[in-house]
Amino acid sequence: MQKEQERLAGVQNQVKAEVSQLNFFYGKLQALKNINLAFRTHEVTAIIGPSGCGKSTLLQIIAGLEEPASGTLEVSKSLDGQKQTGMVFQEYALFPWRTVLENIVFGPEVRSVPKAQREANAQKLIELVHLRGFEHRYPHELSGGMRQRVALARALANDPAILLFDEPLASLDAQTRKVLQVELVRIWQETKRTFIYVTHALEEAVMLGDRVVLFTARPGCIKEIVPVRLPRPRSITGAAEVKLLEYLSEQIREEVERTLKAEGLT
């Protein structure tokens, strides 16, 4: 039993992605400054901070969609040398002419995975995201929450070790957001992936994260990394959760006020 616990602890501690001394500019405007972060196996890292502090930019760099000005990035790779990342955006980015099943199999199809294999895996993912019975529906026939489930299944279809979330629930109504927050925890527990989750919603960060990375205002630096040592399932009205929410809210408020003061708006 002890050896098995040690083995599991070792797996949990494996680094899946790491950025070191990372800097990024949009023209002459510095968006990220000296970012140092490691992301481990089966860990949820929530990233919060004021608008424009570079949170989404960091995800895009990890995904390979942007190149940093300086610093290093190490990301877990598959046997064929491909980055093991998948991304879920705020906008669903589904192909409107493809059904649920056809959207999910798109990545494996591009990679020439045999049809029977990719469709069998897609059926498992449809079960995972609770969309059984909607396989042959088109995106316009689905609710916003259902479309986001399809986007998540499509990202998982490529079997990524790391899932990157860029405010995936921001456009949903409050009730649907609450339901999908619970669903995301369940899917994370079942798939054992590494989640890197950008959000403006502090409640979401507390509900989902194993830790919360707080960015300063632009240029985005890491102000603090706050561990979330609360058992799951969590309740946003629990005493410990409320206390953490209040702390994070105060930190964000300080950053916003600092920015306004620097721009002469207060």
SENU-419893 format. One record per residue (C-alpha): residue number from 1; x, y, z. Coordinates in nm, 2 decimals, always signed. Example, Ala and Ser with C-alpha at 12.3 -4.5 7.8 and 13.67 -1.06 7.14 Angstrom:
% SENU-419893
num/c1/c2/c3
1/+1.23/-0.45/+0.78 .
2/+1.37/-0.11/+0.71 .
END
This chain:
% SENU-419893
num/c1/c2/c3
1/+0.00/+0.00/+0.00 .
2/+0.28/+0.24/+0.09 .
3/+0.46/+0.17/-0.23 .
4/+0.15/+0.23/-0.43 .
5/+0.09/+0.57/-0.25 .
6/+0.45/+0.67/-0.32 .
7/+0.40/+0.57/-0.69 .
8/+0.09/+0.78/-0.72 .
9/+0.25/+1.07/-0.54 .
10/+0.54/+1.05/-0.79 .
11/+0.30/+1.06/-1.08 .
12/+0.11/+1.36/-0.93 .
13/+0.44/+1.55/-0.91 .
14/+0.54/+1.50/-1.27 .
15/+0.57/+1.84/-1.45 .
16/+0.37/+1.85/-1.77 .
17/+0.45/+2.21/-1.87 .
18/+0.69/+2.47/-1.74 .
19/+0.77/+2.83/-1.83 .
20/+1.08/+3.01/-1.70 .
21/+1.16/+3.38/-1.71 .
22/+0.90/+3.42/-1.98 .
23/+0.84/+3.77/-2.14 .
24/+0.60/+3.87/-2.41 .
25/+0.54/+4.20/-2.59 .
26/+0.27/+4.33/-2.82 .
27/+0.48/+4.57/-3.02 .
28/+0.64/+4.79/-2.75 .
29/+0.38/+4.70/-2.49 .
30/+0.50/+4.44/-2.25 .
31/+0.22/+4.19/-2.17 .
32/+0.40/+3.94/-1.96 .
33/+0.71/+3.98/-1.74 .
34/+0.93/+3.72/-1.59 .
35/+0.67/+3.44/-1.56 .
36/+0.79/+3.13/-1.38 .
37/+0.54/+2.85/-1.34 .
38/+0.53/+2.47/-1.35 .
39/+0.21/+2.27/-1.41 .
40/+0.19/+1.92/-1.27 .
41/+0.00/+1.60/-1.36 .
42/-0.37/+1.60/-1.26 .
43/-0.35/+1.95/-1.12 .
44/-0.60/+2.23/-1.18 .
45/-0.42/+2.57/-1.19 .
46/-0.66/+2.87/-1.20 .
47/-0.52/+3.19/-1.33 .
48/-0.69/+3.52/-1.24 .
49/-0.60/+3.89/-1.26 .
50/-0.72/+4.23/-1.39 .
51/-0.83/+4.26/-1.75 .
52/-0.54/+4.29/-2.00 .
53/-0.28/+4.13/-1.76 .
54/-0.17/+3.86/-2.01 .
55/-0.36/+3.56/-1.87 .
56/-0.49/+3.45/-2.21 .
57/-0.16/+3.53/-2.38 .
58/+0.01/+3.28/-2.15 .
59/-0.23/+3.01/-2.26 .
60/-0.17/+3.09/-2.62 .
61/+0.21/+3.06/-2.57 .
62/+0.17/+2.73/-2.40 .
63/-0.05/+2.61/-2.69 .
64/+0.21/+2.72/-2.94 .
65/-0.01/+3.00/-3.09 .
66/+0.22/+3.28/-2.98 .
67/+0.60/+3.29/-2.94 .
68/+0.75/+3.46/-2.62 .
69/+1.00/+3.74/-2.67 .
70/+1.23/+3.56/-2.42 .
71/+1.24/+3.29/-2.17 .
72/+1.18/+2.91/-2.20 .
73/+0.88/+2.69/-2.24 .
74/+0.88/+2.31/-2.19 .
75/+0.56/+2.12/-2.27 .
76/+0.50/+1.75/-2.25 .
77/+0.52/+1.58/-2.60 .
78/+0.36/+1.27/-2.74 .
79/+0.57/+0.99/-2.90 .
80/+0.55/+1.16/-3.24 .
81/+0.69/+1.48/-3.09 .
82/+0.36/+1.68/-3.08 .
83/+0.27/+1.91/-2.79 .
84/+0.02/+1.74/-2.57 .
85/-0.22/+2.04/-2.53 .
86/-0.58/+2.10/-2.62 .
87/-0.76/+2.43/-2.59 .
88/-1.12/+2.52/-2.50 .
89/-1.21/+2.88/-2.58 .
90/-1.49/+3.11/-2.46 .
91/-1.64/+3.09/-2.81 .
92/-1.73/+2.74/-2.89 .
93/-1.55/+2.74/-3.23 .
94/-1.75/+2.44/-3.36 .
95/-1.80/+2.37/-3.73 .
96/-2.17/+2.46/-3.79 .
97/-2.19/+2.21/-4.09 .
98/-2.07/+1.92/-3.87 .
99/-2.27/+1.72/-3.63 .
100/-2.17/+1.67/-3.26 .
101/-2.00/+1.34/-3.36 .
102/-1.83/+1.49/-3.66 .
103/-1.70/+1.79/-3.46 .
104/-1.55/+1.56/-3.20 .
105/-1.37/+1.34/-3.45 .
106/-1.22/+1.63/-3.65 .
107/-0.88/+1.63/-3.48 .
108/-0.82/+1.25/-3.51 .
109/-0.96/+1.27/-3.86 .
110/-0.69/+1.53/-3.96 .
111/-0.43/+1.30/-3.80 .
112/-0.55/+1.01/-4.01 .
113/-0.67/+0.80/-3.72 .
114/-0.88/+0.51/-3.86 .
115/-1.25/+0.59/-3.87 .
116/-1.36/+0.30/-3.65 .
117/-1.11/+0.40/-3.38 .
118/-1.18/+0.77/-3.38 .
119/-1.56/+0.72/-3.37 .
120/-1.54/+0.46/-3.09 .
121/-1.34/+0.71/-2.89 .
122/-1.58/+0.99/-2.97 .
123/-1.87/+0.78/-2.84 .
124/-1.68/+0.74/-2.51 .
125/-1.63/+1.11/-2.49 .
126/-2.00/+1.18/-2.57 .
127/-2.08/+0.96/-2.27 .
128/-1.82/+1.15/-2.06 .
129/-1.98/+1.49/-2.13 .
130/-2.33/+1.36/-2.10 .
131/-2.44/+1.42/-2.47 .
132/-2.57/+1.07/-2.55 .
133/-2.86/+1.10/-2.79 .
134/-2.73/+1.43/-2.95 .
135/-2.45/+1.27/-3.16 .
136/-2.62/+1.37/-3.49 .
137/-2.74/+1.71/-3.39 .
138/-2.58/+2.03/-3.53 .
139/-2.44/+2.31/-3.32 .
140/-2.74/+2.54/-3.39 .
141/-2.97/+2.27/-3.24 .
142/-2.78/+2.28/-2.90 .
143/-2.79/+2.51/-2.60 .
144/-2.48/+2.71/-2.51 .
145/-2.39/+2.47/-2.23 .
146/-2.42/+2.17/-2.47 .
147/-2.20/+2.34/-2.73 .
148/-1.93/+2.40/-2.47 .
149/-1.95/+2.03/-2.38 .
150/-1.89/+1.94/-2.75 .
151/-1.59/+2.18/-2.75 .
152/-1.45/+2.00/-2.44 .
153/-1.50/+1.66/-2.60 .
154/-1.34/+1.77/-2.92 .
155/-1.03/+1.89/-2.72 .
156/-1.02/+1.56/-2.53 .
157/-1.04/+1.36/-2.86 .
158/-0.68/+1.44/-2.93 .
159/-0.58/+1.28/-2.60 .
160/-0.39/+1.59/-2.46 .
161/-0.21/+1.57/-2.13 .
162/-0.28/+1.93/-2.07 .
163/-0.62/+2.11/-2.13 .
164/-0.61/+2.49/-2.16 .
165/-0.93/+2.68/-2.08 .
166/-0.97/+3.04/-2.18 .
167/-1.28/+3.16/-1.99 .
168/-1.49/+2.87/-2.13 .
169/-1.80/+2.95/-1.92 .
170/-1.80/+3.33/-1.95 .
171/-2.07/+3.35/-2.21 .
172/-2.31/+3.12/-2.03 .
173/-2.60/+3.21/-1.80 .
174/-2.54/+3.18/-1.42 .
175/-2.73/+2.86/-1.37 .
176/-2.56/+2.68/-1.66 .
177/-2.22/+2.80/-1.54 .
178/-2.28/+2.64/-1.20 .
179/-2.38/+2.31/-1.36 .
180/-2.07/+2.30/-1.59 .
181/-1.84/+2.39/-1.30 .
182/-1.95/+2.08/-1.13 .
183/-1.92/+1.88/-1.46 .
184/-1.56/+2.01/-1.52 .
185/-1.45/+1.88/-1.17 .
186/-1.61/+1.54/-1.25 .
187/-1.44/+1.53/-1.60 .
188/-1.10/+1.63/-1.45 .
189/-1.13/+1.36/-1.18 .
190/-1.22/+1.10/-1.44 .
191/-0.97/+1.19/-1.71 .
192/-0.68/+1.28/-1.47 .
193/-0.56/+1.56/-1.71 .
194/-0.37/+1.87/-1.61 .
195/-0.61/+2.17/-1.64 .
196/-0.48/+2.53/-1.68 .
197/-0.78/+2.75/-1.63 .
198/-0.80/+3.13/-1.70 .
199/-1.11/+3.30/-1.56 .
200/-1.23/+3.64/-1.44 .
201/-1.48/+3.47/-1.21 .
202/-1.32/+3.43/-0.87 .
203/-1.59/+3.18/-0.76 .
204/-1.49/+2.96/-1.05 .
205/-1.12/+2.98/-0.95 .
206/-1.21/+2.87/-0.59 .
207/-1.45/+2.60/-0.70 .
208/-1.21/+2.44/-0.95 .
209/-0.85/+2.52/-0.86 .
210/-0.59/+2.32/-0.66 .
211/-0.41/+2.66/-0.66 .
212/-0.49/+3.01/-0.78 .
213/-0.22/+3.21/-0.96 .
214/-0.28/+3.58/-0.92 .
215/-0.14/+3.81/-1.18 .
216/-0.06/+4.18/-1.14 .
217/-0.19/+4.44/-1.38 .
218/+0.00/+4.48/-1.70 .
219/+0.27/+4.39/-1.75 .
220/+0.15/+4.07/-1.60 .
221/+0.37/+3.93/-1.33 .
222/+0.29/+3.66/-1.07 .
223/+0.18/+3.85/-0.76 .
224/+0.10/+3.54/-0.56 .
225/+0.03/+3.17/-0.59 .
226/-0.25/+3.07/-0.34 .
227/-0.29/+2.70/-0.26 .
228/-0.65/+2.59/-0.23 .
229/-0.65/+2.31/+0.03 .
230/-1.03/+2.26/+0.04 .
231/-1.19/+1.93/+0.00 .
232/-1.42/+1.86/-0.30 .
233/-1.70/+1.90/-0.36 .
234/-1.68/+2.26/-0.26 .
235/-1.95/+2.51/-0.18 .
236/-1.92/+2.87/-0.27 .
237/-2.11/+2.96/+0.06 .
238/-1.88/+2.75/+0.28 .
239/-1.69/+2.96/+0.54 .
240/-1.34/+2.86/+0.41 .
241/-1.44/+2.93/+0.05 .
242/-1.59/+3.27/+0.14 .
243/-1.28/+3.37/+0.32 .
244/-1.06/+3.28/+0.02 .
245/-1.29/+3.46/-0.21 .
246/-1.27/+3.78/+0.00 .
247/-0.89/+3.76/+0.00 .
248/-0.87/+3.71/-0.38 .
249/-1.12/+3.99/-0.44 .
250/-0.91/+4.23/-0.22 .
251/-0.59/+4.14/-0.41 .
252/-0.76/+4.21/-0.75 .
253/-0.91/+4.53/-0.62 .
254/-0.56/+4.65/-0.52 .
255/-0.43/+4.58/-0.87 .
256/-0.71/+4.76/-1.04 .
257/-0.67/+5.06/-0.81 .
258/-0.30/+5.07/-0.87 .
259/-0.36/+5.07/-1.25 .
260/-0.62/+5.35/-1.23 .
261/-0.38/+5.56/-1.01 .
262/-0.09/+5.50/-1.25 .
263/-0.31/+5.62/-1.54 .
264/-0.42/+5.93/-1.35 .
265/-0.79/+5.81/-1.33 .
266/-0.82/+5.84/-0.95 .
END
